[in-house]
Amino acid sequence: MRIRSNVVLAGCMVISLCALGPAHAAPAKAQEAMDQFAAAWAKVNTYTCTLTAREIDGTRVQDRVYQMFFQKPHDTRLNITGGDGKGSVAIWHGGDTVQGHQGGFLSMVKLNLNIHAHLATSIRGTTIADSNWGALYDHLTGLKSTTMTADVSGDSTTVTVPVPDPSSDGSVTQEVVILGKDGLPTEYDQYVGGQQVKHVIYSDVRLNVDIPASTWSL
């Protein structure tokens, strides 16, 4: 009887472990959505879009509109076309240095800055390296959230990612990305508790377009 009981107990343990799935695995529906994001991103070599972004840090609010150009693996150009810093340009080719200039009468002064320098980041420390969709995918999956969820509404899928360790993510407790019909982001949000501290909308998206070589120089 003892041997049979042990066999039954062992079988129950196996069933329970299979139900739980691999350690640190995301729920199946959310994982499927992120897999679609990865597959869609793999098909993109270049893209251009408009980013409309709001960031909040304490009592400070920063609103910006960017015109973005991206070419794999790293080439990125951001033109600030509206809001704080209008007229500024930043160009990045990978690594720790950003080239650019400020708007207005300082536009003639070309700068080479560390990617984390005050003039090269948003008020919440977002860098130009963080702006592309591949970096967003890597960031979200790197959080290793086991409680992310995915909700489908029409052609959109909203993936909600609770942050396991907010201290490693600028105190952010939850991130949300909305994926369009093609599997690529249309919106992205960060929250600290119940407060939305980042909101980004991607519009005017053009995929796999020819980007002139002159785009990558000031």
Secondary structure, DSSP 4 states (H G I P E B T S, - for coil): -HHHHHHHHHHHHHHHHHHH-STTPPPHHHHHHHHHHHHHHHT-SEEEEEEEEEEEETTEEEEEEEEEEEETTTEEEEEEEEETTTT-EEEE-SSSEEEEE-SGGGTTS-EEEETTSGGGS-TT---GGGSSHHHHHHHHHHT--SS-EEEEETTEEEEEEE-S-GGGTTT--EEEEEE-TTSSEEEEEEEETTEEEEEEEEEEEEES----GGGG--
